Amino acid sequence: MRIAVTYENGNVFQHFGHTETFKVYEVEDGKVVSSEIIGSDGKGHGALAGLLSGKGIDVLICGGIGGGAQSALAERGIELCAGAQGNTDEAVEAYLRGELVNTGANCDHHHSEGHSCGEHEDHGCHGGCHSGIEGKNVGKKVKAHYRGTFNDGTQFDSSYDRGEPLEFECGAGMMIRGFDAAVANMEVGEEVDIHLMPAEAYGEADPAAIFTLQLAQIPGAEAVSVGQRVYLQNQYGQPVPVLVAAKDETTITFDANHEMAGKELNFHIELVSVE
């Protein structure tokens, strides 16, 4: 098995479509036997998916990713574990232990953006497909700078801090709905401030996504702590990021809600270009 991880300075790079390097792990009998760092040969999810397929990659671990990229990977038979964050070696080990969980096209995980099999970066950037968005920029490739804050003014994400605008196809479901809808009618150079209720962002927290299991059911559960983000597997064997919400001598409670679920979000958006 060959596993590729979006890579930057030892950690999982959070923007699949803009990653410049991947760390590729060769796995035999469930253990890493070698690894190497390779450069990306093209930009955009189509070119990167093709690169990974040509390198014989079976699994991609990444942070933020849009619906289009997810489809491109699926077409090539590459398993996806999105929403990861932190050290790449640790992410791969978590995957091999069956503790990683795929968040899918994020923002079902503002951006993992935390989010465990991941993280919490690029909260304005990723989302599930949404219909009904109209505007002159829908269907076009746009670049936008943004700064995201909570109602108390705390910043949770900023493309300005990263030094480059976010690039995405407007209306394609790569962003959370409220962000996409705001950009749909903006002029290049225009700046707007928007306030999003949960329904236009990551949705409300779902009580059904909080569940309790016996410690004996989960190998390694004794070592995790309340407040830690870990990976479980869903019914398809895919890794899913969850928060350890509670733990006692015999049981452990997980919260699989997106870390941004139920939150009101504010964005300052600057439209840089439209193609």
N, C-alpha and C positions, 0 to 999 in steps of 0.2 A: 504494500500500500504506500502511496505517496501523498503526503499532506502538504499543502501550501498555505502559508499565513502571510497576510499583508504585513509588511515589516518596516519599521523605522526606529533606529536606535535601540534595538532590543525589545521593543514593544509592538503590540498589534496596532498597525496604522488604521485610522478610523474612516478613511474615505476610499472605498474600493476603486472607484473610477479614476482616482488620481494617484494611486499607489505607484511608486517608482521602483520598489524592490519587493520581492517575496522571499521568505525563508522557506525552503523546501526540505521536508523531513522524509527519509526513507524508513519505513516501519516493517519489521518482520516479527511475527509471533507476538504482536501487541507491544513491541518495544522499539524505540528509536535506535537505529543502528548507524545512521549518518545524517548529516544535514549540510546544506549549502545555501548561499544567498545568490539569487539571480535577479537581473534587471528586467523591467517590463519593456516590451518592444513597441508598445503603442498606447495610445490614450483612448479612454472610453471603454465601456463595459464589453462591447463586442470584441474589440481587439484583445483585451485582457483575457476574456473567456477563451478565445482561440489560442492565445499563448499558453494558458494553463493546460488546455486539452492537448496541445502539441508536446508538452512536457510530461504527459502521462499522469497528470494529477487526478487523484480520486476524490479528494476532500479539500475544500477551501474553508479556512477559518478567517474571519474578518470582523471589522467593526460595523460601520455603516454601509448599507447597500440599498439600492433602489429596486423596484419591481422589474425594470427592464433587464438589469444585470442578473437578477435571480433567474429570469426566464432564459437568458443566454447561457447560464451555467447548466440549467436543467436540460437544455437541448443537447448539451455535450456530455450528459451523464455524470456531472460533477456534483457531489453531495455538498450542501452548503451548511455552515454553522456561522450565522451572523450574530452580531451583537457582542462579540468578544472584546475584551480589553485587558490591558496589563501585559506582563511578560509573555513573549511568544512561546518559549519553551514550556512554561507552566500551563499555557492554554492547550498545547498539544497533549501534555500529560493528562490534563483534565479530560480531554476528549477521549483518550485511550482508556481512561478509567470509567468512561460512560457517564461523566458528570457534566458534560457540556450540553447546553440546550440551544437550539436554533431559534432566533427571534424572527426569522424570515426577513422580508423587506421591512426594514426597521421603521419604526413608527407604526409599529404595532407595539415600537421601541424607540421614542423620539429618538431620536437619536439616542443607543446603548450607548443614543446617544448615549452610560453606564451600563448599565445593563450588562449583565454577566454572561456568558459565553460572550460576555461582555461588559458594556460601558455606557458612558453617557456623554457622548460628544455629538456635535452637529445636530442638535435637537431640531433645528428648523428644517433639516434636510430630508428626512426619510418618512415614508408613510405607505399605507396600502393604497391600491388603486381607488380613485374616487371619480364618480361621474357627476355631471351637472355643473361643472365649472366652465364658465364662459368668459371670453375676453380675447382681445387681439393677439395676445402672446401665447395663447394655448396652442400646443403642438410645436412650439419653437424652442430652440436651445437658448437658455438665458443664463446670465451670470449675475449674481447678486451678493452684496455684502449684507450681513445681518448681525444684530446683537440681541440675545435672548435674556430676559430677566423675569424673575418672579415678582409678585405684587409688592413685596417688601424691598424691591430694588436690587436684590442679589442676582448677579449675573451667573447664568448656567452654561452659556455657550457664546462664542463670538468668532466670526470669520475674520474680523478685523485683527484680532489677536494672532490668528494664524498667518496673516499677511497675504491671503489670496481669497478672492470671492468664491462662492459656491456655484458650481455649474450643474444644471439639471434641465430636463425637458418639462416645460410648464404644462400642468394638467395631466401628466402621465402617471401620477401616483407616487412619484419619487419623494414628495414632500408631504408633511401633514397638511390636511385639507385647508385650514385657515391661511397658512402661509402661501400655498399654491394660489388660492383665490385672490389674495392681495396682489400678488405679482401679475396676475392675468391681465390687468388693465393699466399697469404702470407704464410711464414713459421712461426712456433711458435717461439717467441722471436724476430722476425723481427719488425722493426719500419719504417714507411714510412710517407712522407708528401705529401698530395694531395691538388690540387686546383680544385674546382668544379664550373662550370658555372651553372646558374639557372636551365637549362634543366636537369642536373644531381642531382639537389638538390630539391628545392621546387617549381620549375617552375617559369614562368614569371607571373607578376601580370596581372590579367584580368580586363580590364576596365568595363566589364559587371557586375563584382562583386561589383561595387560601385553604390549605389542606394539611392534615396531620397524619404522619406515618409512624410506625414503630421503628425505633433506632435499629433493631435487629434486621429490618428489611433493607437497610441501606449501608453497604460496606463503606467504612471510612467516616460515617456520620458522627462518630464519637469525637473526631478531631475538629469538627467545624464549630463556629461560635455564632451566637445571636448577632445579627447585623451583617453577617458575611454573605456575599453573593457566590453561589456555587452553581454547578450544572447538573441537571437531571436529564433523563432520556424520556421522550414521549413514546407513544405507542408505535411510532415508525422507526424508533431507534435513533432519532435525532436529538442532539443536545439542546436543552432549554435552560435559560438562566433563571434562577429563583433566588429570593431573599430568605435567609433563615430568620423567621419571625419570632420563634420561641423554641425552647428546648428544655426537657427535664430528664430525669434518669432513664425513662423508658420511651419517650416519644419526642418527635421533632416536627415543628410546624413550618411550612414553606409558604411564601407569598409569590405567586407567579405573575402578578400584575406588573405591567410596565412601570418603571420607577417614576415616570411622569404622569401616570394615570391619575385622574381626579384633580389635576392642577390647572389653575389658570395661568396662562403664559402671555408675556408681552414681547413683541419683537419690533426693533427698529430695522427697517429694510431699505437698502439703497440699490436700485436696479443699475447695474454696470453696463450690460450689453444685451442685445437680442439678435439672434441669427435666424 
